[in-house]
Amino acid sequence: MIVSRTILKIVLTSEELGKAQKSIAYGCIKYTDLSHHQNSDCVFSFDRMLDDRGNTVAYLLYTYTRIRSIVRIADVDHNILTAIACDIDLNFEIEECELKLVKCIVKYSDVFTRVLGELSMHDLCDFMYQLAIMFNDFYDRCYYVEKDIITREVQINYRRILLSEVIANVLKQCFEVLGIQPLEQM
């Protein structure tokens, strides 16, 4: 399906900026504490907490907001996305990074069961981090929205947008379990 669209630059209001700052600040502290095994020592480091690379809440929030921006940029209505999900053809070729991502998502219920049974929040943090790594690899290798150079029309890969929405929903649930407010924009 070819779709025309306009990309809008998003600027945060002062209220949204304050909310983002609060979420990141509290999230950094909570995540740093919860991502360590309860029987191991935790070294307090602002630099490590605020790092946007590695197993940190800043990296995970960045990944989550990146996923949310995909749908915004593609300008896809949620109802249309739901209808497409019901009619999607499951007979398609899949990239290796997509397959890894799907395999990781499938582990979510097992990880969640283990976290609840053992109260091992660090396992949930590790899962989120692995999911974020795989998603960012997927994002770098696979297109979602592609603009034809000649016709200037935009083609949207709805299957990949749907996969990203699943990942975003899983990350959001994980953030909520950890008591961290996920951000739609940063």
Backbone as numpy.savetxt, mean C-alpha at the origin, in Angstrom:
# Nx Ny Nz CAx CAy CAz Cx Cy Cz
-9.53 -1.22 -22.61 -10.37 -0.05 -22.61 -9.48 1.19 -22.61
-9.73 2.13 -23.49 -8.98 3.38 -23.57 -9.81 4.47 -22.91
-9.18 5.24 -22.05 -9.87 6.28 -21.30 -9.07 7.57 -21.37
-9.75 8.70 -21.52 -9.08 10.00 -21.45 -9.20 10.52 -20.03
-8.18 11.23 -19.56 -8.22 11.79 -18.22 -7.23 12.93 -18.10
-7.37 13.68 -17.03 -6.45 14.77 -16.72 -5.83 14.47 -15.37
-4.52 14.68 -15.25 -3.84 14.48 -13.97 -3.86 15.79 -13.22
-4.31 15.74 -11.97 -4.36 16.92 -11.12 -3.27 16.85 -10.07
-2.65 17.98 -9.80 -1.66 18.03 -8.73 -2.42 18.21 -7.42
-2.12 17.36 -6.45 -2.82 17.40 -5.17 -1.96 18.15 -4.16
-2.56 19.13 -3.51 -1.88 19.89 -2.47 -2.67 19.68 -1.18
-1.97 19.38 -0.10 -2.63 19.15 1.18 -3.06 20.47 1.81
-4.26 20.46 2.39 -4.69 21.61 3.17 -3.92 21.60 4.48
-3.99 22.69 5.23 -3.26 22.73 6.51 -3.81 21.68 7.47
-5.12 21.40 7.39 -5.72 20.36 8.23 -5.20 18.98 7.84
-5.14 18.70 6.54 -4.63 17.42 6.06 -3.14 17.26 6.39
-2.39 18.34 6.28 -0.97 18.30 6.61 -0.77 18.00 8.09
-1.57 18.64 8.95 -1.49 18.37 10.39 -1.83 16.93 10.71
-2.86 16.40 10.04 -3.25 15.01 10.23 -2.12 14.07 9.79
-1.49 14.38 8.67 -0.38 13.56 8.17 0.80 13.59 9.13
1.13 14.78 9.62 2.25 14.90 10.56 1.98 14.10 11.83
0.76 14.19 12.33 0.39 13.47 13.55 0.45 11.96 13.33
-0.09 11.51 12.21 -0.09 10.08 11.90 1.34 9.55 11.79
2.19 10.30 11.12 3.58 9.86 10.95 4.31 9.87 12.29
4.13 10.93 13.07 4.84 11.04 14.36 4.44 9.93 15.31
3.14 9.76 15.54 2.68 8.71 16.44 2.96 7.33 15.85
2.77 7.21 14.54 3.00 5.94 13.88 4.44 5.48 13.98
5.38 6.42 13.86 6.81 6.07 13.97 7.12 5.44 15.31
6.61 6.05 16.36 6.88 5.54 17.71 6.22 4.18 17.92
4.93 4.08 17.57 4.21 2.81 17.75 4.86 1.70 16.93
5.11 1.99 15.65 5.63 0.95 14.77 7.01 0.48 15.21
7.85 1.42 15.61 9.19 1.04 16.06 9.11 0.09 17.25
8.21 0.38 18.15 8.04 -0.47 19.33 7.45 -1.83 18.95
6.40 -1.82 18.14 5.70 -3.06 17.81 6.44 -3.94 16.80
7.35 -3.37 16.04 8.03 -4.16 15.01 9.17 -5.01 15.58
9.48 -4.82 16.83 10.52 -5.64 17.48 9.88 -6.76 18.28
10.54 -7.90 18.28 10.08 -9.03 19.09 10.01 -8.57 20.54
8.94 -8.98 21.22 8.74 -8.49 22.60 9.86 -8.89 23.56
10.64 -9.90 23.23 11.73 -10.33 24.10 13.09 -9.76 23.69
13.11 -8.88 22.70 14.39 -8.31 22.28 14.46 -6.83 22.66
15.67 -6.33 22.76 15.87 -4.92 23.10 15.54 -4.05 21.89
15.03 -2.88 22.18 14.69 -1.91 21.14 15.56 -0.68 21.34
16.29 -0.29 20.31 17.15 0.88 20.38 16.37 2.07 19.83
16.26 3.13 20.64 15.51 4.31 20.24 16.38 5.21 19.36
15.92 5.47 18.13 16.67 6.32 17.21 15.68 7.08 16.33
15.66 8.41 16.48 14.79 9.23 15.63 15.14 9.04 14.16
16.42 9.01 13.85 16.85 8.85 12.46 16.31 7.56 11.86
16.40 6.49 12.60 15.91 5.19 12.12 14.38 5.21 11.99
13.70 5.79 12.97 12.23 5.85 12.95 11.70 6.61 11.75
12.36 7.70 11.40 11.87 8.59 10.35 12.41 8.24 8.96
13.23 7.20 8.88 13.80 6.79 7.60 12.67 6.35 6.66
12.70 6.84 5.43 11.66 6.46 4.48 12.04 5.22 3.68
13.09 4.55 4.09 13.48 3.27 3.49 13.59 2.26 4.63
13.35 1.02 4.31 13.48 -0.01 5.32 12.19 -0.26 6.06
12.27 -1.05 7.09 11.09 -1.49 7.85 10.67 -0.39 8.83
10.09 0.68 8.28 9.63 1.81 9.09 8.21 2.18 8.68
7.51 2.86 9.57 6.15 3.28 9.25 6.15 4.32 8.13
7.20 5.12 8.04 7.27 6.12 6.97 7.26 5.43 5.60
8.02 4.35 5.47 8.05 3.59 4.22 6.69 2.94 3.93
6.08 2.39 4.96 4.79 1.73 4.78 3.68 2.72 4.45
3.67 3.87 5.13 2.67 4.90 4.83 2.88 5.45 3.43
4.14 5.61 3.03 4.44 6.05 1.67 3.88 5.05 0.66
4.08 3.78 0.91 3.58 2.74 0.01 2.06 2.78 -0.06
1.42 2.91 1.08 -0.04 2.97 1.12 -0.56 4.18 0.34
0.02 5.35 0.56 -0.45 6.54 -0.15 -0.14 6.45 -1.64
0.93 5.77 -1.99 1.26 5.55 -3.40 0.16 4.73 -4.06
-0.28 3.68 -3.38 -1.35 2.85 -3.92 -2.63 3.66 -4.09
-2.98 4.43 -3.07 -4.20 5.24 -3.14 -4.13 6.28 -4.26
-2.93 6.76 -4.55 -2.80 7.77 -5.61 -3.01 7.16 -7.00
-2.77 5.86 -7.13 -2.95 5.19 -8.42 -4.39 5.32 -8.89
-5.32 5.04 -8.01 -6.74 5.12 -8.38 -7.13 6.58 -8.63
-6.60 7.48 -7.81 -6.88 8.91 -8.01 -6.38 9.37 -9.37
-5.15 8.99 -9.71 -4.55 9.41 -10.98 -5.30 8.78 -12.16
-5.68 7.52 -12.01 -6.42 6.84 -13.07 -7.84 7.38 -13.18
-8.29 8.08 -12.15 -9.62 8.69 -12.12 -10.71 7.63 -12.35
-10.59 6.53 -11.60 -11.53 5.42 -11.71 -12.54 5.49 -10.57
-13.80 5.50 -10.91 -14.87 5.50 -9.92 -14.90 4.15 -9.21
-15.11 4.17 -7.90 -15.11 2.93 -7.11 -16.20 1.96 -7.59
-17.36 2.46 -7.98 -18.44 1.59 -8.47 -18.05 0.91 -9.78
-17.36 1.64 -10.64 -16.89 1.05 -11.89 -15.85 -0.03 -11.60
-14.97 0.24 -10.66 -13.95 -0.72 -10.27 -14.58 -2.00 -9.72
-15.62 -1.84 -8.92 -16.34 -2.99 -8.37 -17.00 -3.81 -9.48
-17.62 -3.13 -10.44 -18.25 -3.83 -11.56 -17.22 -4.58 -12.39
-16.08 -3.95 -12.61 -15.01 -4.60 -13.37 -14.49 -5.83 -12.63
-14.39 -5.74 -11.31 -13.92 -6.87 -10.50 -14.83 -8.07 -10.65
-16.12 -7.83 -10.79 -17.09 -8.92 -10.94 -16.98 -9.59 -12.31
-16.54 -8.84 -13.31 -16.50 -9.36 -14.69 -15.10 -9.62 -15.22
-14.09 -9.57 -14.36 -12.71 -9.68 -14.85 -12.42 -11.08 -15.39
-11.73 -11.11 -16.51 -11.32 -12.37 -17.13 -10.08 -12.86 -16.39
-10.15 -14.05 -15.84 -9.03 -14.59 -15.06 -8.04 -15.37 -15.91
-8.25 -15.38 -17.21 -7.34 -16.06 -18.12 -6.40 -15.02 -18.74
-5.31 -14.75 -18.05 -4.37 -13.73 -18.52 -2.96 -14.10 -18.10
-2.00 -13.50 -18.77 -0.60 -13.70 -18.39 -0.29 -12.81 -17.20
0.58 -13.30 -16.35 0.91 -12.55 -15.14 2.43 -12.40 -15.05
2.87 -11.22 -14.69 4.30 -10.97 -14.50 4.76 -11.69 -13.23
6.05 -12.02 -13.17 6.59 -12.71 -11.99 6.39 -11.89 -10.72
6.59 -10.59 -10.80 6.43 -9.75 -9.61 4.97 -9.69 -9.16
4.02 -9.81 -10.10 2.60 -9.87 -9.73 2.31 -11.17 -8.98
2.87 -12.27 -9.48 2.66 -13.57 -8.84 3.22 -13.57 -7.42
4.41 -13.00 -7.22 4.98 -12.90 -5.88 4.06 -12.12 -4.95
3.52 -11.05 -5.48 2.63 -10.20 -4.70 1.36 -10.95 -4.30
0.78 -11.67 -5.23 -0.42 -12.46 -4.93 -0.12 -13.53 -3.89
1.03 -14.20 -4.03 1.41 -15.22 -3.05 1.59 -14.62 -1.66
2.12 -13.42 -1.60 2.29 -12.74 -0.31 0.93 -12.39 0.30
0.02 -11.89 -0.50 -1.31 -11.52 0.00 -2.04 -12.74 0.55
-1.88 -13.87 -0.11 -2.55 -15.10 0.32 -2.12 -15.51 1.73
-0.93 -15.12 2.14 -0.42 -15.47 3.48 -1.05 -14.62 4.59
-1.78 -13.58 4.22 -2.30 -12.63 5.20 -3.11 -13.29 6.31
-4.03 -14.17 5.96 -4.88 -14.78 7.01 -4.05 -15.64 7.96
-3.05 -16.34 7.45 -2.17 -17.15 8.32 -1.37 -16.26 9.26
-0.83 -15.17 8.72 -0.06 -14.23 9.54 -0.96 -13.63 10.62
-2.15 -13.23 10.22 -3.08 -12.60 11.16 -3.47 -13.57 12.27
-3.71 -14.82 11.91 -4.05 -15.84 12.91 -2.89 -16.03 13.89
-1.67 -16.08 13.38 -0.49 -16.22 14.24 -0.34 -15.00 15.16
-0.54 -13.82 14.62 -0.42 -12.58 15.41 -1.43 -12.60 16.55
-2.66 -12.99 16.26 -3.69 -13.05 17.30 -3.39 -14.13 18.33
-2.93 -15.28 17.87 -2.66 -16.39 18.79 -1.45 -16.18 19.67
-0.42 -15.56 19.13 0.84 -15.41 19.87 1.08 -13.97 20.33
0.18 -13.06 19.97 0.36 -11.63 20.26 1.72 -11.14 19.77
2.08 -11.58 18.59 3.38 -11.25 18.01 3.20 -10.18 16.93
3.05 -8.94 17.38 2.82 -7.83 16.46 3.98 -7.65 15.49
5.17 -8.06 15.91 6.31 -7.92 15.01 6.12 -8.76 13.74
5.40 -9.88 13.85 5.12 -10.69 12.66 4.22 -9.93 11.68
3.27 -9.18 12.21 2.40 -8.37 11.36 3.23 -7.26 10.69
4.12 -6.65 11.44 5.00 -5.61 10.89 5.90 -6.19 9.79
6.46 -7.37 10.03 7.30 -8.02 9.02 6.50 -8.31 7.75
5.27 -8.79 7.93 4.40 -9.07 6.79 4.14 -7.79 5.99
3.80 -6.72 6.70 3.54 -5.44 6.03 4.76 -4.97 5.24
5.91 -5.11 5.84 7.15 -4.68 5.18 7.41 -5.50 3.92
7.26 -6.83 4.01 7.45 -7.68 2.83 6.45 -7.33 1.73
5.21 -7.09 2.12 4.17 -6.72 1.16 4.52 -5.39 0.48
5.01 -4.44 1.25 5.39 -3.13 0.70 6.56 -3.26 -0.27
7.55 -4.07 0.09 8.69 -4.28 -0.81 8.21 -4.86 -2.13
7.37 -5.89 -2.05 6.89 -6.55 -3.27 6.01 -5.61 -4.08
5.17 -4.83 -3.40 4.33 -3.89 -4.14 5.19 -2.86 -4.87
6.18 -2.29 -4.21 7.00 -1.27 -4.84 7.79 -1.83 -6.02
8.22 -3.08 -5.93 8.86 -3.74 -7.06 7.86 -3.89 -8.21
6.67 -4.33 -7.88 5.58 -4.47 -8.85 5.27 -3.12 -9.50
5.18 -2.08 -8.70 4.88 -0.73 -9.20 5.95 -0.26 -10.18
7.20 -0.55 -9.87 8.30 -0.13 -10.73 8.35 -0.90 -12.05
7.87 -2.13 -12.05 8.00 -2.99 -13.23 6.75 -3.04 -14.12
5.58 -2.79 -13.55 4.33 -2.98 -14.29 3.56 -1.67 -14.41
2.98 -1.43 -15.57 2.23 -0.20 -15.76 0.78 -0.35 -15.27
0.23 0.75 -14.86 -1.19 0.83 -14.48 -1.92 1.68 -15.50
-1.32 2.80 -15.75 -1.90 3.77 -16.66 -0.84 4.08 -17.71
-1.21 3.92 -18.97 -0.25 4.13 -20.04 -0.86 5.06 -21.08
-0.10 6.08 -21.45 -0.59 7.06 -22.41 0.01 6.77 -23.78
-0.85 6.66 -24.79 -0.41 6.44 -26.15 0.26 7.72 -26.66
1.48 7.61 -27.13 2.24 8.78 -27.57 1.60 9.46 -28.77
1.03 8.70 -29.66 0.45 9.26 -30.88 -0.95 9.79 -30.65
-1.83 8.97 -30.10 -3.23 9.37 -29.93 -3.49 10.15 -28.65
-2.53 10.12 -27.71 -2.65 10.80 -26.42 -3.77 10.21 -25.55
-4.29 9.05 -25.94 -5.30 8.38 -25.13 -4.62 7.56 -24.04
-5.35 7.36 -22.97 -4.81 6.67 -21.81 -5.45 5.29 -21.70
-4.61 4.29 -21.48 -5.10 2.93 -21.27 -4.88 2.57 -19.81
-5.92 2.07 -19.17 -5.86 1.72 -17.76 -5.88 0.20 -17.62
-4.93 -0.34 -16.86 -4.90 -1.77 -16.58 -5.69 -1.99 -15.29
-6.97 -2.28 -15.43 -7.87 -2.41 -14.28 -7.50 -3.57 -13.37
-6.99 -4.64 -13.95 -6.61 -5.80 -13.14 -5.53 -5.41 -12.13
-4.57 -4.63 -12.57 -3.50 -4.20 -11.67 -4.00 -3.18 -10.64
-4.93 -2.36 -11.05 -5.51 -1.42 -10.09 -6.28 -2.19 -9.03
-7.01 -3.21 -9.44 -7.75 -4.05 -8.47 -6.78 -4.75 -7.51
-5.70 -5.28 -8.03 -4.69 -5.93 -7.18 -4.13 -4.92 -6.18
-3.87 -3.73 -6.63 -3.36 -2.68 -5.74 -4.37 -2.30 -4.67
-5.65 -2.28 -5.03 -6.69 -1.98 -4.06 -6.74 -3.05 -2.96
-6.56 -4.31 -3.35 -6.52 -5.40 -2.36 -5.35 -5.17 -1.41
-4.20 -4.83 -1.95 -3.02 -4.58 -1.12 -3.27 -3.41 -0.18
-3.86 -2.34 -0.71 -4.16 -1.17 0.13 -5.11 -1.54 1.25
-6.11 -2.34 0.96 -7.07 -2.75 2.00 -6.40 -3.60 3.07
-5.51 -4.48 2.67 -4.77 -5.31 3.64 -3.88 -4.42 4.50
-3.14 -3.50 3.87 -2.28 -2.59 4.63 -3.10 -1.74 5.60
-4.25 -1.27 5.14 -5.11 -0.44 6.00 -5.56 -1.23 7.23
-5.97 -2.48 7.03 -6.37 -3.32 8.16 -5.20 -3.51 9.12
-4.02 -3.74 8.58 -2.84 -3.91 9.43 -2.53 -2.64 10.21
-2.58 -1.49 9.55 -2.36 -0.22 10.25 -3.36 -0.06 11.40
-4.61 -0.38 11.14 -5.64 -0.23 12.17 -5.39 -1.16 13.35
-4.95 -2.38 13.09 -4.62 -3.31 14.17 -3.48 -2.75 15.02
-2.52 -2.10 14.37 -1.37 -1.52 15.07 -1.70 -0.18 15.74
-2.89 0.34 15.47 -3.27 1.63 16.04 -2.64 2.81 15.32
-2.36 2.63 14.04 -1.74 3.68 13.23 -2.76 4.16 12.20
-2.89 5.47 12.09 -3.84 6.06 11.16 -3.24 6.07 9.75
-3.81 5.30 8.81 -3.29 5.34 7.44 -3.66 6.66 6.76
-2.85 7.09 5.82 -3.06 8.37 5.13 -3.41 8.13 3.67
-4.39 8.85 3.18 -4.74 8.76 1.76 -3.76 9.56 0.91
-3.18 10.61 1.51 -2.24 11.48 0.80 -1.12 11.88 1.75
0.05 12.10 1.19 1.18 12.60 2.00 1.81 13.78 1.27
